[in-house]
């Protein structure tokens, strides 16, 4: 099995995943029972999510005295980023895709939630900055649908990599899905909105623009292409290793 999250890296991963889980559960509950207001709680949770979604970069942190190869570092990076992305697609985007038309689009305001709308706070948290998320916008809805479809493949690839099963297949899945993520995210989320002169960005120039719209999508425009090239590099190394082994045994 692949050795992932040893020592300080494991602690950092746990901290990030725990913070993401807490704001998605405890934060949601406290808003739902009206102990915390939807805004600015959404701003603090958005900042936390932005920081924690970079957790895969901790794959390059070595423990004191630890000596790892670059193959081990890049393998851990790919596993942790694809795992993070896959969980986001299944846990976040899947209910959004299913609920958007019937339940999210009727929410009228991106500035406040009515008491009977507090159930939608986790999605409104982002949608209050990028209003396309809860308005009729077929291209973004279609993009998120494709991301959801990719989610199970991501988690399958992580399982195979961790168990060292179908290693090359897993790397191909990682490379293909995240190259698609990079193009879809950058084109639909960023470039299209720039062409529209940021007309769908709300919640102020700081939190709405930089944290929610720019920040909570940035990982898929930065880490995903890196993941693709890392996966292809690891794949080429594995093929080279197998070819050399076969040549020696001919």
C-alpha positions as CSV (number, residue, x, y, z in Angstrom):
1,X,0.0,0.0,0.0
2,X,1.1,3.6,-0.6
3,X,2.3,5.3,2.5
4,X,0.2,8.5,2.7
5,X,0.1,11.2,5.4
6,X,2.9,10.1,7.7
7,X,3.8,12.4,10.6
8,X,3.4,16.1,10.2
9,X,1.6,15.7,6.9
10,X,-1.0,13.5,8.4
11,X,-1.6,16.2,11.1
12,X,-2.0,18.9,8.5
13,X,-4.4,16.8,6.4
14,X,-6.5,16.1,9.4
15,X,-6.6,19.7,10.4
16,X,-7.8,20.8,7.0
17,X,-10.4,18.0,6.6
18,X,-11.7,18.6,10.1
19,X,-12.1,22.3,9.5
20,X,-14.0,21.6,6.2
21,X,-16.2,19.1,7.9
22,X,-17.0,21.3,10.8
23,X,-18.1,24.3,8.8
24,X,-20.2,22.0,6.6
25,X,-21.9,20.4,9.6
26,X,-21.6,22.4,12.8
27,X,-21.5,25.7,11.0
28,X,-24.5,24.7,8.9
29,X,-26.4,23.5,12.0
30,X,-25.7,26.7,13.9
31,X,-27.0,28.8,11.0
32,X,-30.0,26.6,10.5
33,X,-31.1,26.9,14.2
34,X,-30.5,30.7,13.8
35,X,-27.7,30.8,16.4
36,X,-25.4,32.3,13.8
37,X,-26.5,34.7,11.1
38,X,-26.1,33.4,7.5
39,X,-23.9,36.5,6.8
40,X,-21.1,37.1,7.7
41,X,-20.8,33.4,8.8
42,X,-20.6,32.5,5.1
43,X,-17.6,34.8,4.7
44,X,-15.6,33.2,7.4
45,X,-16.5,29.7,6.2
46,X,-15.6,30.7,2.6
47,X,-12.1,31.9,3.8
48,X,-11.6,28.6,5.7
49,X,-12.6,26.5,2.8
50,X,-10.3,28.5,0.4
51,X,-7.3,27.8,2.7
52,X,-8.1,24.2,3.4
53,X,-8.7,23.2,-0.2
54,X,-4.9,23.6,-0.8
55,X,-4.2,20.8,1.6
56,X,-2.6,18.6,-1.1
57,X,0.4,20.8,-1.3
58,X,1.4,19.5,2.2
59,X,2.4,16.3,0.3
60,X,5.8,18.0,-0.3
61,X,6.5,18.5,3.4
62,X,9.0,16.0,4.7
63,X,9.2,15.0,8.3
64,X,12.5,15.6,10.2
65,X,15.0,13.1,8.9
66,X,12.6,11.7,6.3
67,X,14.0,11.0,2.9
68,X,11.5,10.5,0.1
69,X,11.9,10.4,-3.6
70,X,10.1,12.8,-5.9
71,X,8.0,9.9,-7.1
72,X,6.7,9.4,-3.6
73,X,6.0,13.1,-3.2
74,X,4.1,13.4,-6.4
75,X,2.2,10.2,-5.8
76,X,1.0,11.6,-2.5
77,X,0.1,15.0,-4.0
78,X,-2.0,13.3,-6.8
79,X,-3.8,11.1,-4.2
80,X,-4.6,13.9,-1.8
81,X,-5.7,16.3,-4.5
82,X,-7.9,13.8,-6.4
83,X,-9.3,12.6,-3.0
84,X,-10.2,16.2,-2.0
85,X,-11.7,16.9,-5.4
86,X,-13.7,13.7,-5.5
87,X,-15.2,14.3,-2.1
88,X,-16.1,17.8,-3.2
89,X,-17.9,16.5,-6.2
90,X,-19.9,13.9,-4.3
91,X,-20.5,15.7,-1.1
92,X,-21.1,19.2,-2.5
93,X,-21.8,19.3,-6.2
94,X,-24.1,16.2,-6.3
95,X,-26.8,17.7,-4.2
96,X,-26.4,21.0,-5.9
97,X,-26.9,19.5,-9.3
98,X,-30.0,17.6,-8.1
99,X,-31.6,20.5,-6.2
100,X,-30.6,23.5,-8.3
101,X,-33.6,23.9,-10.6
102,X,-36.4,23.0,-8.2
103,X,-35.0,24.2,-4.9
104,X,-32.2,26.7,-5.3
105,X,-33.4,28.8,-8.2
106,X,-36.5,30.0,-6.3
107,X,-34.3,31.6,-3.7
108,X,-34.8,35.2,-4.5
109,X,-32.0,37.1,-2.7
110,X,-28.2,36.7,-2.8
111,X,-28.0,39.2,0.2
112,X,-30.1,37.4,2.8
113,X,-31.9,34.1,3.5
114,X,-35.4,33.8,4.9
115,X,-35.9,31.4,7.8
116,X,-37.5,28.8,5.6
117,X,-34.5,29.1,3.2
118,X,-31.8,28.4,5.8
119,X,-31.6,24.8,4.7
120,X,-29.9,26.0,1.6
121,X,-27.2,28.0,3.4
122,X,-24.2,25.8,2.4
123,X,-25.0,26.4,-1.3
124,X,-26.0,30.0,-0.7
125,X,-22.6,30.6,1.0
126,X,-21.0,30.3,-2.4
127,X,-23.9,31.4,-4.5
128,X,-24.1,34.8,-2.7
129,X,-20.8,35.5,-4.4
130,X,-21.3,33.8,-7.7
131,X,-25.0,34.2,-8.4
132,X,-24.9,31.9,-11.4
133,X,-24.9,29.0,-8.9
134,X,-28.5,29.6,-7.8
135,X,-29.9,31.2,-11.0
136,X,-30.8,29.7,-14.3
137,X,-27.5,29.3,-16.0
138,X,-27.3,26.2,-18.1
139,X,-23.6,26.2,-18.9
140,X,-22.5,26.3,-15.2
141,X,-25.1,23.7,-14.4
142,X,-23.9,21.5,-17.2
143,X,-20.3,21.9,-16.1
144,X,-21.1,21.0,-12.5
145,X,-23.0,17.9,-13.8
146,X,-19.9,16.7,-15.5
147,X,-17.8,17.2,-12.4
148,X,-20.3,15.1,-10.4
149,X,-20.1,12.3,-13.0
150,X,-16.3,12.4,-12.6
151,X,-16.4,12.2,-8.8
152,X,-16.8,8.5,-8.4
153,X,-14.0,7.9,-11.0
154,X,-11.8,10.1,-8.9
155,X,-12.5,8.2,-5.7
156,X,-12.0,4.9,-7.6
157,X,-8.6,6.1,-8.8
158,X,-7.6,7.1,-5.3
159,X,-8.5,3.6,-4.0
160,X,-6.6,1.9,-6.8
161,X,-3.5,4.1,-6.2
162,X,-3.6,3.5,-2.4
163,X,-3.9,-0.2,-2.9
164,X,-1.5,-0.3,-5.8
165,X,-4.1,-1.9,-8.0
166,X,-4.3,-1.0,-11.7
167,X,-1.8,1.7,-11.1
168,X,-1.6,2.9,-14.7
169,X,-5.3,2.9,-15.1
170,X,-5.7,5.1,-12.0
171,X,-3.1,7.6,-13.2
172,X,-4.9,7.8,-16.6
173,X,-8.2,8.6,-14.8
174,X,-6.5,11.2,-12.7
175,X,-4.8,12.8,-15.7
176,X,-8.0,12.9,-17.9
177,X,-10.5,14.0,-15.3
178,X,-8.3,16.9,-14.0
179,X,-7.4,18.1,-17.4
180,X,-11.1,18.3,-18.1
181,X,-11.6,20.1,-14.7
182,X,-8.9,22.6,-15.6
183,X,-10.5,23.5,-18.9
184,X,-14.1,23.5,-17.8
185,X,-13.4,25.5,-14.6
186,X,-11.2,28.1,-16.2
187,X,-13.5,28.6,-19.2
188,X,-16.9,28.6,-17.6
189,X,-16.2,29.9,-14.1
190,X,-13.5,32.5,-15.0
191,X,-13.2,33.5,-18.6
192,X,-17.0,33.5,-19.3
193,X,-17.6,35.8,-16.3
194,X,-14.8,38.1,-17.3
195,X,-16.4,38.4,-20.7
196,X,-19.7,39.2,-18.9
197,X,-17.9,42.0,-17.0
198,X,-18.4,40.2,-13.7
199,X,-22.2,40.8,-13.8
200,X,-22.9,37.7,-11.8
201,X,-20.4,38.4,-9.0
202,X,-22.0,39.8,-5.8
203,X,-21.3,40.1,-2.1
204,X,-18.7,42.9,-2.5
205,X,-15.3,43.2,-4.1
206,X,-13.4,41.4,-1.4
207,X,-15.4,38.4,-0.2
208,X,-17.6,38.0,-3.2
209,X,-15.0,38.5,-5.9
210,X,-11.8,37.3,-4.4
211,X,-12.8,34.7,-1.8
212,X,-16.0,33.1,-3.3
213,X,-15.8,33.5,-7.0
214,X,-12.0,33.5,-7.5
215,X,-10.8,31.7,-4.4
216,X,-13.1,28.7,-4.1
217,X,-12.6,27.8,-7.8
218,X,-8.9,28.5,-8.0
219,X,-7.7,25.1,-6.9
220,X,-9.2,23.5,-10.0
221,X,-7.5,25.9,-12.3
222,X,-4.1,25.6,-10.5
223,X,-3.8,22.2,-8.9
224,X,-5.7,20.2,-11.5
225,X,-3.3,20.9,-14.4
226,X,-0.4,20.2,-12.1
227,X,-2.2,16.9,-11.2
228,X,-2.5,16.0,-14.8
229,X,1.1,16.5,-15.7
230,X,2.2,14.8,-12.4
231,X,0.0,11.8,-13.3
232,X,1.4,11.6,-16.8
233,X,5.0,11.9,-15.5
234,X,4.3,9.0,-13.0
235,X,2.7,7.0,-15.8
236,X,5.6,7.4,-18.1
237,X,8.0,6.4,-15.3
238,X,6.0,3.3,-14.6
239,X,5.9,2.3,-18.3
240,X,9.6,2.9,-18.6
241,X,10.2,0.7,-15.5
242,X,8.1,-2.1,-16.9
243,X,9.8,-1.8,-20.4
244,X,13.3,-2.0,-18.8
245,X,12.2,-5.0,-16.7
246,X,10.9,-6.9,-19.8
247,X,14.1,-6.1,-21.8
248,X,16.2,-7.5,-19.1
249,X,14.2,-10.7,-19.0
250,X,14.2,-11.2,-22.8
